[in-house]
């Protein structure tokens, strides 16, 4: 029997000549943040968040990762 519901949502808009992207998804467990970047304890995981940070920095953008109330949120402005 399925006891939890997983969801994912992507929101994009252009504002003030910048691209705003917000990605949210549900999760179970805990998320560890080191230097404001989520760290996975699983092998071969966590490359996506590192790539997002690198791309945002490369193009003088900003990013944030938060995890609260079983919702993981990524925000990017480029």
HTML snippet that shows the backbone in 3Dmol.js (N, CA, C, O; Angstrom):
<script src="https://3Dmol.org/build/3Dmol-min.js"></script>
<div id="view" style="width:600px;height:400px;position:relative"></div>
<script>
const pdb = `
ATOM      1  N   UNK A   1       0.834  -1.171   0.000  1.00  0.00           N
ATOM      2  CA  UNK A   1       0.000   0.000   0.000  1.00  0.00           C
ATOM      3  C   UNK A   1       0.890   1.250   0.000  1.00  0.00           C
ATOM      4  O   UNK A   1       1.855   1.332   0.761  1.00  0.00           O
ATOM      5  N   UNK A   2       0.565   2.199  -0.840  1.00  0.00           N
ATOM      6  CA  UNK A   2       1.297   3.450  -0.950  1.00  0.00           C
ATOM      7  C   UNK A   2       0.865   4.383   0.177  1.00  0.00           C
ATOM      8  O   UNK A   2      -0.316   4.705   0.302  1.00  0.00           O
ATOM      9  N   UNK A   3       1.828   4.819   1.003  1.00  0.00           N
ATOM     10  CA  UNK A   3       1.488   5.665   2.142  1.00  0.00           C
ATOM     11  C   UNK A   3       1.863   7.123   1.933  1.00  0.00           C
ATOM     12  O   UNK A   3       1.407   7.985   2.684  1.00  0.00           O
ATOM     13  N   UNK A   4       2.672   7.415   0.944  1.00  0.00           N
ATOM     14  CA  UNK A   4       3.038   8.803   0.692  1.00  0.00           C
ATOM     15  C   UNK A   4       2.898   9.106  -0.791  1.00  0.00           C
ATOM     16  O   UNK A   4       2.947   8.211  -1.635  1.00  0.00           O
ATOM     17  N   UNK A   5       2.724  10.387  -1.091  1.00  0.00           N
ATOM     18  CA  UNK A   5       2.551  10.828  -2.469  1.00  0.00           C
ATOM     19  C   UNK A   5       3.766  11.660  -2.844  1.00  0.00           C
ATOM     20  O   UNK A   5       4.148  12.576  -2.115  1.00  0.00           O
ATOM     21  N   UNK A   6       4.373  11.339  -3.981  1.00  0.00           N
ATOM     22  CA  UNK A   6       5.509  12.085  -4.485  1.00  0.00           C
ATOM     23  C   UNK A   6       5.022  13.069  -5.537  1.00  0.00           C
ATOM     24  O   UNK A   6       4.159  12.737  -6.350  1.00  0.00           O
ATOM     25  N   UNK A   7       5.561  14.256  -5.524  1.00  0.00           N
ATOM     26  CA  UNK A   7       5.233  15.194  -6.586  1.00  0.00           C
ATOM     27  C   UNK A   7       6.460  16.035  -6.930  1.00  0.00           C
ATOM     28  O   UNK A   7       7.397  16.162  -6.142  1.00  0.00           O
ATOM     29  N   UNK A   8       6.422  16.595  -8.119  1.00  0.00           N
ATOM     30  CA  UNK A   8       7.471  17.480  -8.594  1.00  0.00           C
ATOM     31  C   UNK A   8       6.815  18.583  -9.406  1.00  0.00           C
ATOM     32  O   UNK A   8       5.843  18.340 -10.122  1.00  0.00           O
ATOM     33  N   UNK A   9       7.346  19.799  -9.296  1.00  0.00           N
ATOM     34  CA  UNK A   9       6.766  20.929 -10.006  1.00  0.00           C
ATOM     35  C   UNK A   9       7.895  21.832 -10.492  1.00  0.00           C
ATOM     36  O   UNK A   9       8.876  22.050  -9.780  1.00  0.00           O
ATOM     37  N   UNK A  10       7.753  22.351 -11.700  1.00  0.00           N
ATOM     38  CA  UNK A  10       8.730  23.276 -12.269  1.00  0.00           C
ATOM     39  C   UNK A  10       7.992  24.552 -12.675  1.00  0.00           C
ATOM     40  O   UNK A  10       6.954  24.504 -13.336  1.00  0.00           O
ATOM     41  N   UNK A  11       8.542  25.675 -12.272  1.00  0.00           N
ATOM     42  CA  UNK A  11       7.954  26.972 -12.584  1.00  0.00           C
ATOM     43  C   UNK A  11       9.047  27.855 -13.178  1.00  0.00           C
ATOM     44  O   UNK A  11      10.120  27.992 -12.591  1.00  0.00           O
ATOM     45  N   UNK A  12       8.783  28.450 -14.333  1.00  0.00           N
ATOM     46  CA  UNK A  12       9.749  29.333 -14.996  1.00  0.00           C
ATOM     47  C   UNK A  12       9.050  30.617 -15.415  1.00  0.00           C
ATOM     48  O   UNK A  12       7.895  30.601 -15.841  1.00  0.00           O
ATOM     49  N   UNK A  13       9.771  31.735 -15.288  1.00  0.00           N
ATOM     50  CA  UNK A  13       9.243  32.996 -15.802  1.00  0.00           C
ATOM     51  C   UNK A  13      10.413  33.929 -16.082  1.00  0.00           C
ATOM     52  O   UNK A  13      11.494  33.797 -15.508  1.00  0.00           O
ATOM     53  N   UNK A  14      10.167  34.869 -16.975  1.00  0.00           N
ATOM     54  CA  UNK A  14      11.141  35.920 -17.256  1.00  0.00           C
ATOM     55  C   UNK A  14      10.672  37.175 -16.539  1.00  0.00           C
ATOM     56  O   UNK A  14       9.511  37.572 -16.641  1.00  0.00           O
ATOM     57  N   UNK A  15      11.603  37.797 -15.805  1.00  0.00           N
ATOM     58  CA  UNK A  15      11.272  39.022 -15.075  1.00  0.00           C
ATOM     59  C   UNK A  15      12.512  39.896 -15.025  1.00  0.00           C
ATOM     60  O   UNK A  15      13.593  39.433 -14.663  1.00  0.00           O
ATOM     61  N   UNK A  16      12.352  41.161 -15.390  1.00  0.00           N
ATOM     62  CA  UNK A  16      13.471  42.111 -15.388  1.00  0.00           C
ATOM     63  C   UNK A  16      14.670  41.590 -16.175  1.00  0.00           C
ATOM     64  O   UNK A  16      15.817  41.729 -15.749  1.00  0.00           O
ATOM     65  N   UNK A  17      14.387  40.991 -17.321  1.00  0.00           N
ATOM     66  CA  UNK A  17      15.425  40.466 -18.216  1.00  0.00           C
ATOM     67  C   UNK A  17      16.236  39.323 -17.588  1.00  0.00           C
ATOM     68  O   UNK A  17      17.375  39.075 -17.985  1.00  0.00           O
ATOM     69  N   UNK A  18      15.650  38.637 -16.616  1.00  0.00           N
ATOM     70  CA  UNK A  18      16.287  37.487 -15.957  1.00  0.00           C
ATOM     71  C   UNK A  18      15.344  36.290 -16.040  1.00  0.00           C
ATOM     72  O   UNK A  18      14.122  36.441 -16.056  1.00  0.00           O
ATOM     73  N   UNK A  19      15.927  35.118 -16.093  1.00  0.00           N
ATOM     74  CA  UNK A  19      15.150  33.883 -16.083  1.00  0.00           C
ATOM     75  C   UNK A  19      15.079  33.377 -14.650  1.00  0.00           C
ATOM     76  O   UNK A  19      16.106  33.146 -14.012  1.00  0.00           O
ATOM     77  N   UNK A  20      13.864  33.209 -14.152  1.00  0.00           N
ATOM     78  CA  UNK A  20      13.627  32.697 -12.805  1.00  0.00           C
ATOM     79  C   UNK A  20      13.096  31.271 -12.925  1.00  0.00           C
ATOM     80  O   UNK A  20      12.107  31.028 -13.616  1.00  0.00           O
ATOM     81  N   UNK A  21      13.746  30.347 -12.261  1.00  0.00           N
ATOM     82  CA  UNK A  21      13.344  28.936 -12.290  1.00  0.00           C
ATOM     83  C   UNK A  21      13.182  28.471 -10.849  1.00  0.00           C
ATOM     84  O   UNK A  21      14.043  28.723 -10.006  1.00  0.00           O
ATOM     85  N   UNK A  22      12.080  27.796 -10.574  1.00  0.00           N
ATOM     86  CA  UNK A  22      11.874  27.194  -9.263  1.00  0.00           C
ATOM     87  C   UNK A  22      11.418  25.760  -9.461  1.00  0.00           C
ATOM     88  O   UNK A  22      10.452  25.499 -10.178  1.00  0.00           O
ATOM     89  N   UNK A  23      12.106  24.849  -8.832  1.00  0.00           N
ATOM     90  CA  UNK A  23      11.784  23.426  -8.918  1.00  0.00           C
ATOM     91  C   UNK A  23      11.500  22.942  -7.503  1.00  0.00           C
ATOM     92  O   UNK A  23      12.325  23.118  -6.606  1.00  0.00           O
ATOM     93  N   UNK A  24      10.348  22.339  -7.303  1.00  0.00           N
ATOM     94  CA  UNK A  24      10.019  21.786  -5.993  1.00  0.00           C
ATOM     95  C   UNK A  24       9.667  20.315  -6.152  1.00  0.00           C
ATOM     96  O   UNK A  24       9.093  19.900  -7.159  1.00  0.00           O
ATOM     97  N   UNK A  25      10.016  19.551  -5.154  1.00  0.00           N
ATOM     98  CA  UNK A  25       9.585  18.158  -5.123  1.00  0.00           C
ATOM     99  C   UNK A  25       9.507  17.700  -3.673  1.00  0.00           C
ATOM    100  O   UNK A  25      10.194  18.219  -2.793  1.00  0.00           O
ATOM    101  N   UNK A  26       8.661  16.727  -3.460  1.00  0.00           N
ATOM    102  CA  UNK A  26       8.536  16.157  -2.126  1.00  0.00           C
ATOM    103  C   UNK A  26       9.688  15.193  -1.891  1.00  0.00           C
ATOM    104  O   UNK A  26      10.296  14.688  -2.835  1.00  0.00           O
ATOM    105  N   UNK A  27       9.982  14.945  -0.610  1.00  0.00           N
ATOM    106  CA  UNK A  27      11.023  13.984  -0.266  1.00  0.00           C
ATOM    107  C   UNK A  27      10.734  13.410   1.109  1.00  0.00           C
ATOM    108  O   UNK A  27       9.981  13.983   1.896  1.00  0.00           O
ATOM    109  N   UNK A  28      11.332  12.298   1.374  1.00  0.00           N
ATOM    110  CA  UNK A  28      11.258  11.698   2.700  1.00  0.00           C
ATOM    111  C   UNK A  28      12.664  11.599   3.248  1.00  0.00           C
ATOM    112  O   UNK A  28      13.614  11.411   2.488  1.00  0.00           O
ATOM    113  N   UNK A  29      12.809  11.720   4.535  1.00  0.00           N
ATOM    114  CA  UNK A  29      14.130  11.633   5.141  1.00  0.00           C
ATOM    115  C   UNK A  29      14.658  12.998   5.495  1.00  0.00           C
ATOM    116  O   UNK A  29      13.896  13.923   5.776  1.00  0.00           O
ATOM    117  N   UNK A  30      15.973  13.117   5.480  1.00  0.00           N
ATOM    118  CA  UNK A  30      16.610  14.382   5.818  1.00  0.00           C
ATOM    119  C   UNK A  30      17.517  14.824   4.677  1.00  0.00           C
ATOM    120  O   UNK A  30      18.014  14.002   3.907  1.00  0.00           O
ATOM    121  N   UNK A  31      17.720  16.114   4.583  1.00  0.00           N
ATOM    122  CA  UNK A  31      18.620  16.683   3.593  1.00  0.00           C
ATOM    123  C   UNK A  31      19.716  17.419   4.356  1.00  0.00           C
ATOM    124  O   UNK A  31      19.443  18.276   5.196  1.00  0.00           O
ATOM    125  N   UNK A  32      20.962  17.066   4.044  1.00  0.00           N
ATOM    126  CA  UNK A  32      22.097  17.747   4.658  1.00  0.00           C
ATOM    127  C   UNK A  32      22.606  18.825   3.702  1.00  0.00           C
ATOM    128  O   UNK A  32      22.850  18.554   2.526  1.00  0.00           O
ATOM    129  N   UNK A  33      22.763  20.036   4.207  1.00  0.00           N
ATOM    130  CA  UNK A  33      23.307  21.131   3.402  1.00  0.00           C
ATOM    131  C   UNK A  33      24.698  21.476   3.922  1.00  0.00           C
ATOM    132  O   UNK A  33      24.884  21.707   5.116  1.00  0.00           O
ATOM    133  N   UNK A  34      25.669  21.507   3.020  1.00  0.00           N
ATOM    134  CA  UNK A  34      27.031  21.916   3.344  1.00  0.00           C
ATOM    135  C   UNK A  34      27.362  23.074   2.412  1.00  0.00           C
ATOM    136  O   UNK A  34      27.311  22.928   1.191  1.00  0.00           O
ATOM    137  N   UNK A  35      27.699  24.214   2.982  1.00  0.00           N
ATOM    138  CA  UNK A  35      27.918  25.432   2.192  1.00  0.00           C
ATOM    139  C   UNK A  35      26.713  25.737   1.314  1.00  0.00           C
ATOM    140  O   UNK A  35      26.863  26.164   0.169  1.00  0.00           O
ATOM    141  N   UNK A  36      25.523  25.518   1.853  1.00  0.00           N
ATOM    142  CA  UNK A  36      24.238  25.798   1.200  1.00  0.00           C
ATOM    143  C   UNK A  36      23.943  24.899   0.013  1.00  0.00           C
ATOM    144  O   UNK A  36      23.036  25.194  -0.765  1.00  0.00           O
ATOM    145  N   UNK A  37      24.689  23.800  -0.150  1.00  0.00           N
ATOM    146  CA  UNK A  37      24.453  22.846  -1.230  1.00  0.00           C
ATOM    147  C   UNK A  37      24.123  21.494  -0.610  1.00  0.00           C
ATOM    148  O   UNK A  37      24.817  21.050   0.304  1.00  0.00           O
ATOM    149  N   UNK A  38      23.058  20.825  -1.099  1.00  0.00           N
ATOM    150  CA  UNK A  38      22.704  19.515  -0.552  1.00  0.00           C
ATOM    151  C   UNK A  38      23.810  18.493  -0.829  1.00  0.00           C
ATOM    152  O   UNK A  38      24.381  18.456  -1.919  1.00  0.00           O
ATOM    153  N   UNK A  39      24.091  17.686   0.155  1.00  0.00           N
ATOM    154  CA  UNK A  39      25.109  16.653   0.039  1.00  0.00           C
ATOM    155  C   UNK A  39      24.430  15.297   0.172  1.00  0.00           C
ATOM    156  O   UNK A  39      23.688  15.055   1.123  1.00  0.00           O
ATOM    157  N   UNK A  40      24.684  14.428  -0.775  1.00  0.00           N
ATOM    158  CA  UNK A  40      24.123  13.084  -0.730  1.00  0.00           C
ATOM    159  C   UNK A  40      25.122  12.127  -0.111  1.00  0.00           C
ATOM    160  O   UNK A  40      26.323  12.212  -0.368  1.00  0.00           O
ATOM    161  N   UNK A  41      24.618  11.217   0.708  1.00  0.00           N
ATOM    162  CA  UNK A  41      25.473  10.174   1.272  1.00  0.00           C
ATOM    163  C   UNK A  41      25.501   8.939   0.368  1.00  0.00           C
ATOM    164  O   UNK A  41      26.233   7.985   0.629  1.00  0.00           O
ATOM    165  N   UNK A  42      24.697   8.969  -0.693  1.00  0.00           N
ATOM    166  CA  UNK A  42      24.643   7.853  -1.627  1.00  0.00           C
ATOM    167  C   UNK A  42      25.688   8.024  -2.721  1.00  0.00           C
ATOM    168  O   UNK A  42      25.945   9.134  -3.186  1.00  0.00           O
ATOM    169  N   UNK A  43      26.272   6.935  -3.114  1.00  0.00           N
ATOM    170  CA  UNK A  43      27.272   6.970  -4.182  1.00  0.00           C
ATOM    171  C   UNK A  43      26.616   7.350  -5.505  1.00  0.00           C
ATOM    172  O   UNK A  43      25.510   6.899  -5.805  1.00  0.00           O
ATOM    173  N   UNK A  44      27.292   8.177  -6.294  1.00  0.00           N
ATOM    174  CA  UNK A  44      26.832   8.628  -7.611  1.00  0.00           C
ATOM    175  C   UNK A  44      25.533   9.437  -7.548  1.00  0.00           C
ATOM    176  O   UNK A  44      24.724   9.369  -8.473  1.00  0.00           O
ATOM    177  N   UNK A  45      25.326  10.186  -6.488  1.00  0.00           N
ATOM    178  CA  UNK A  45      24.176  11.073  -6.349  1.00  0.00           C
ATOM    179  C   UNK A  45      24.681  12.475  -6.023  1.00  0.00           C
ATOM    180  O   UNK A  45      25.803  12.642  -5.544  1.00  0.00           O
ATOM    181  N   UNK A  46      23.850  13.475  -6.284  1.00  0.00           N
ATOM    182  CA  UNK A  46      24.198  14.843  -5.932  1.00  0.00           C
ATOM    183  C   UNK A  46      24.839  15.644  -7.047  1.00  0.00           C
ATOM    184  O   UNK A  46      25.195  16.805  -6.845  1.00  0.00           O
ATOM    185  N   UNK A  47      24.992  15.052  -8.211  1.00  0.00           N
ATOM    186  CA  UNK A  47      25.624  15.775  -9.321  1.00  0.00           C
ATOM    187  C   UNK A  47      24.737  16.891  -9.859  1.00  0.00           C
ATOM    188  O   UNK A  47      25.246  17.912 -10.321  1.00  0.00           O
ATOM    189  N   UNK A  48      23.426  16.713  -9.808  1.00  0.00           N
ATOM    190  CA  UNK A  48      22.505  17.721 -10.338  1.00  0.00           C
ATOM    191  C   UNK A  48      22.595  19.033  -9.602  1.00  0.00           C
ATOM    192  O   UNK A  48      22.646  20.095 -10.223  1.00  0.00           O
ATOM    193  N   UNK A  49      22.615  18.976  -8.283  1.00  0.00           N
ATOM    194  CA  UNK A  49      22.683  20.219  -7.513  1.00  0.00           C
ATOM    195  C   UNK A  49      24.036  20.898  -7.678  1.00  0.00           C
ATOM    196  O   UNK A  49      24.110  22.126  -7.711  1.00  0.00           O
ATOM    197  N   UNK A  50      25.093  20.123  -7.780  1.00  0.00           N
ATOM    198  CA  UNK A  50      26.420  20.709  -8.027  1.00  0.00           C
ATOM    199  C   UNK A  50      26.465  21.364  -9.406  1.00  0.00           C
ATOM    200  O   UNK A  50      27.073  22.421  -9.573  1.00  0.00           O
ATOM    201  N   UNK A  51      25.828  20.744 -10.384  1.00  0.00           N
ATOM    202  CA  UNK A  51      25.784  21.314 -11.737  1.00  0.00           C
ATOM    203  C   UNK A  51      24.982  22.604 -11.761  1.00  0.00           C
ATOM    204  O   UNK A  51      25.373  23.563 -12.426  1.00  0.00           O
ATOM    205  N   UNK A  52      23.866  22.640 -11.046  1.00  0.00           N
ATOM    206  CA  UNK A  52      23.053  23.857 -10.974  1.00  0.00           C
ATOM    207  C   UNK A  52      23.869  24.994 -10.381  1.00  0.00           C
ATOM    208  O   UNK A  52      23.859  26.107 -10.906  1.00  0.00           O
ATOM    209  N   UNK A  53      24.571  24.723  -9.299  1.00  0.00           N
ATOM    210  CA  UNK A  53      25.400  25.752  -8.656  1.00  0.00           C
ATOM    211  C   UNK A  53      26.485  26.242  -9.610  1.00  0.00           C
ATOM    212  O   UNK A  53      26.721  27.446  -9.712  1.00  0.00           O
ATOM    213  N   UNK A  54      27.140  25.328 -10.304  1.00  0.00           N
ATOM    214  CA  UNK A  54      28.219  25.705 -11.225  1.00  0.00           C
ATOM    215  C   UNK A  54      27.701  26.547 -12.385  1.00  0.00           C
ATOM    216  O   UNK A  54      28.344  27.521 -12.776  1.00  0.00           O
ATOM    217  N   UNK A  55      26.558  26.187 -12.934  1.00  0.00           N
ATOM    218  CA  UNK A  55      25.993  26.942 -14.059  1.00  0.00           C
ATOM    219  C   UNK A  55      25.566  28.334 -13.601  1.00  0.00           C
ATOM    220  O   UNK A  55      25.830  29.321 -14.286  1.00  0.00           O
ATOM    221  N   UNK A  56      24.909  28.415 -12.447  1.00  0.00           N
ATOM    222  CA  UNK A  56      24.490  29.719 -11.934  1.00  0.00           C
ATOM    223  C   UNK A  56      25.702  30.620 -11.707  1.00  0.00           C
ATOM    224  O   UNK A  56      25.673  31.799 -12.058  1.00  0.00           O
ATOM    225  N   UNK A  57      26.752  30.078 -11.130  1.00  0.00           N
ATOM    226  CA  UNK A  57      27.961  30.871 -10.902  1.00  0.00           C
ATOM    227  C   UNK A  57      28.629  31.274 -12.214  1.00  0.00           C
ATOM    228  O   UNK A  57      29.102  32.403 -12.347  1.00  0.00           O
ATOM    229  N   UNK A  58      28.670  30.364 -13.177  1.00  0.00           N
ATOM    230  CA  UNK A  58      29.302  30.652 -14.461  1.00  0.00           C
ATOM    231  C   UNK A  58      28.626  31.824 -15.175  1.00  0.00           C
ATOM    232  O   UNK A  58      29.293  32.639 -15.812  1.00  0.00           O
ATOM    233  N   UNK A  59      27.294  31.903 -15.064  1.00  0.00           N
ATOM    234  CA  UNK A  59      26.550  32.942 -15.765  1.00  0.00           C
ATOM    235  C   UNK A  59      26.123  34.080 -14.840  1.00  0.00           C
ATOM    236  O   UNK A  59      25.144  34.775 -15.113  1.00  0.00           O
ATOM    237  N   UNK A  60      26.858  34.266 -13.751  1.00  0.00           N
ATOM    238  CA  UNK A  60      26.611  35.357 -12.799  1.00  0.00           C
ATOM    239  C   UNK A  60      25.183  35.350 -12.262  1.00  0.00           C
ATOM    240  O   UNK A  60      24.586  36.401 -12.030  1.00  0.00           O
ATOM    241  N   UNK A  61      24.661  34.169 -12.072  1.00  0.00           N
ATOM    242  CA  UNK A  61      23.324  34.024 -11.510  1.00  0.00           C
ATOM    243  C   UNK A  61      23.391  33.715 -10.028  1.00  0.00           C
ATOM    244  O   UNK A  61      24.463  33.726  -9.423  1.00  0.00           O
ATOM    245  N   UNK A  62      22.242  33.441  -9.457  1.00  0.00           N
ATOM    246  CA  UNK A  62      22.153  33.047  -8.057  1.00  0.00           C
ATOM    247  C   UNK A  62      21.314  31.787  -7.953  1.00  0.00           C
ATOM    248  O   UNK A  62      20.507  31.489  -8.834  1.00  0.00           O
ATOM    249  N   UNK A  63      21.510  31.057  -6.876  1.00  0.00           N
ATOM    250  CA  UNK A  63      20.762  29.826  -6.658  1.00  0.00           C
ATOM    251  C   UNK A  63      20.566  29.628  -5.167  1.00  0.00           C
ATOM    252  O   UNK A  63      21.306  30.172  -4.348  1.00  0.00           O
ATOM    253  N   UNK A  64      19.561  28.843  -4.832  1.00  0.00           N
ATOM    254  CA  UNK A  64      19.372  28.451  -3.438  1.00  0.00           C
ATOM    255  C   UNK A  64      18.698  27.086  -3.397  1.00  0.00           C
ATOM    256  O   UNK A  64      17.932  26.721  -4.288  1.00  0.00           O
ATOM    257  N   UNK A  65      19.001  26.354  -2.356  1.00  0.00           N
ATOM    258  CA  UNK A  65      18.391  25.056  -2.094  1.00  0.00           C
ATOM    259  C   UNK A  65      17.839  25.089  -0.679  1.00  0.00           C
ATOM    260  O   UNK A  65      18.542  25.482   0.251  1.00  0.00           O
ATOM    261  N   UNK A  66      16.592  24.682  -0.507  1.00  0.00           N
ATOM    262  CA  UNK A  66      16.012  24.589   0.822  1.00  0.00           C
ATOM    263  C   UNK A  66      15.240  23.285   0.943  1.00  0.00           C
ATOM    264  O   UNK A  66      14.769  22.725  -0.047  1.00  0.00           O
ATOM    265  N   UNK A  67      15.122  22.819   2.169  1.00  0.00           N
ATOM    266  CA  UNK A  67      14.356  21.598   2.453  1.00  0.00           C
ATOM    267  C   UNK A  67      13.598  21.819   3.751  1.00  0.00           C
ATOM    268  O   UNK A  67      14.194  21.878   4.826  1.00  0.00           O
ATOM    269  N   UNK A  68      12.280  21.940   3.645  1.00  0.00           N
ATOM    270  CA  UNK A  68      11.433  22.153   4.806  1.00  0.00           C
ATOM    271  C   UNK A  68      10.112  21.425   4.617  1.00  0.00           C
ATOM    272  O   UNK A  68       9.553  21.390   3.521  1.00  0.00           O
ATOM    273  N   UNK A  69       9.632  20.854   5.692  1.00  0.00           N
ATOM    274  CA  UNK A  69       8.307  20.206   5.686  1.00  0.00           C
ATOM    275  C   UNK A  69       8.133  19.227   4.530  1.00  0.00           C
ATOM    276  O   UNK A  69       7.091  19.199   3.875  1.00  0.00           O
ATOM    277  N   UNK A  70       9.163  18.429   4.292  1.00  0.00           N
ATOM    278  CA  UNK A  70       9.160  17.396   3.247  1.00  0.00           C
ATOM    279  C   UNK A  70       9.082  17.960   1.829  1.00  0.00           C
ATOM    280  O   UNK A  70       8.696  17.251   0.900  1.00  0.00           O
ATOM    281  N   UNK A  71       9.448  19.241   1.658  1.00  0.00           N
ATOM    282  CA  UNK A  71       9.487  19.867   0.330  1.00  0.00           C
ATOM    283  C   UNK A  71      10.904  20.349   0.083  1.00  0.00           C
ATOM    284  O   UNK A  71      11.445  21.138   0.857  1.00  0.00           O
ATOM    285  N   UNK A  72      11.510  19.864  -1.015  1.00  0.00           N
ATOM    286  CA  UNK A  72      12.834  20.315  -1.432  1.00  0.00           C
ATOM    287  C   UNK A  72      12.634  21.337  -2.528  1.00  0.00           C
ATOM    288  O   UNK A  72      11.916  21.074  -3.493  1.00  0.00           O
ATOM    289  N   UNK A  73      13.257  22.504  -2.397  1.00  0.00           N
ATOM    290  CA  UNK A  73      13.050  23.592  -3.357  1.00  0.00           C
ATOM    291  C   UNK A  73      14.400  24.097  -3.879  1.00  0.00           C
ATOM    292  O   UNK A  73      15.332  24.354  -3.116  1.00  0.00           O
ATOM    293  N   UNK A  74      14.466  24.228  -5.195  1.00  0.00           N
ATOM    294  CA  UNK A  74      15.638  24.798  -5.861  1.00  0.00           C
ATOM    295  C   UNK A  74      15.179  26.070  -6.565  1.00  0.00           C
ATOM    296  O   UNK A  74      14.203  26.058  -7.315  1.00  0.00           O
ATOM    297  N   UNK A  75      15.888  27.163  -6.319  1.00  0.00           N
ATOM    298  CA  UNK A  75      15.586  28.426  -7.005  1.00  0.00           C
ATOM    299  C   UNK A  75      16.841  28.888  -7.729  1.00  0.00           C
ATOM    300  O   UNK A  75      17.944  28.861  -7.184  1.00  0.00           O
ATOM    301  N   UNK A  76      16.642  29.315  -8.974  1.00  0.00           N
ATOM    302  CA  UNK A  76      17.750  29.763  -9.804  1.00  0.00           C
ATOM    303  C   UNK A  76      17.314  31.042 -10.523  1.00  0.00           C
ATOM    304  O   UNK A  76      16.196  31.129 -11.030  1.00  0.00           O
ATOM    305  N   UNK A  77      18.201  32.022 -10.560  1.00  0.00           N
ATOM    306  CA  UNK A  77      17.964  33.227 -11.362  1.00  0.00           C
ATOM    307  C   UNK A  77      19.195  33.420 -12.234  1.00  0.00           C
ATOM    308  O   UNK A  77      20.317  33.510 -11.737  1.00  0.00           O
ATOM    309  N   UNK A  78      18.967  33.485 -13.549  1.00  0.00           N
ATOM    310  CA  UNK A  78      20.048  33.666 -14.523  1.00  0.00           C
ATOM    311  C   UNK A  78      19.782  34.903 -15.364  1.00  0.00           C
ATOM    312  O   UNK A  78      20.577  35.233 -16.245  1.00  0.00           O
TER     313      UNK A  78
END
`;
const viewer = $3Dmol.createViewer("view");
viewer.addModel(pdb, "pdb");
viewer.setStyle({}, {cartoon: {color: "spectrum"}});
viewer.zoomTo();
viewer.render();
</script>
